Amino acid sequence: MNERLDLLTLRVVIAVAESGSISAGSDRLHLAVAAASARISAMETALGIRIFERSPRGVELTSAGRMLVQRGRELLAEADQLATDLRDWSLGLAGQVRMLANASALLQVLPQRLEEFTRSHPRIRVDVEERMSPEILGALLEGRADVGVVDIATPARGLAFHPLFRDQLALVVPAGHSLAGASEVRLPQMLGESFIVIGGANAVSTRLFNAAAALGEPIQVRMQMRSFDAAARMVAAGLGVAVLPVEALAPQLAHLPLHAVPLAEEWAQRTHYLALRTGEEAPAAARTLVDTLRSS
């Protein structure tokens, strides 16, 4: 069936039908008259129908020919659209991107930047899911995600990393706490506190635990929360202290009895990276997203 209804012959039939003669239709498609006539005759033989009634004045569609032209126009329009879609997909102008991002990115920078990207690239759909940074790296390497936003200490092989934004961790304490008025605080001053931490393998808690381990001191964990907001509210209730990204806590700091004390520690300065698979495995639309977010 594909040989009987090849697209070039359909274009010849439609051009001849619209022009009224084989010669005029051939001129439109820059084909020799004999080649166009042969294609039409071959299609008529293959389908067992007559497409045109021929006369000295030109050609006229038969009833079967009229149906062929009507449906052929629809088929060619779909084929042309498919070619356009495939070209745009290969150029990174259309497609779907599976994006995983850590909580800090979703709270601080991604909503506005993704809104701008969606407006400027309406044919690229970005599906976003919140995950912790270590999970994101695994998903990228296994092909379950295309782009990630992560806070990592050591880049993973097989992925490309591009800086996206920076933020800072702070010691969050309840109003009235002895450290609330401090201009800055170092880790040894905090080790006697009861901590409210983000549970699971997340980058914030990992930085805190690793820094304490380097000092040979344990972190006294009182509670484990799943979100920055829940941890901040527990701190505001006087149930402990927390190390959290200060930029992500702007709403809580404005409305809850909290203080964020800057951490005078190198590990408290964070760079968040855009990560994606390297080589041809990375979808072109993913590269377009990464390039656009980097330049925002």
Buried (B, 14 or more C-beta within 10 A) or exposed (E): EEEEBBEEBBBBBBBBBEBEBBBBBBBBBEBEBEEBBBBBEBBBEBBEBBBBEEEEEBBEBBEBBEEBBEEBBEBBEEEEEEEEBEEBBEEBBBBBBBBBBBBBBBBBBBEEBBEEBEEEBEEBEBEBEBBBBBBBBBBBBEEEBBBBBBBBEEEBEEBBBEEBBEBBBBBBBBEEBEBBEBEBBEBEBBBEBEBBBBBEEBBBBBBBBEBBEEEEBEBEBEBBBEEBBBBBBBBBEEBBBBBBBBBBBEEBBEEBBBBBBBBEBEBBEBEBBBBBBEEEEBBBBBBBBBEBBEEE
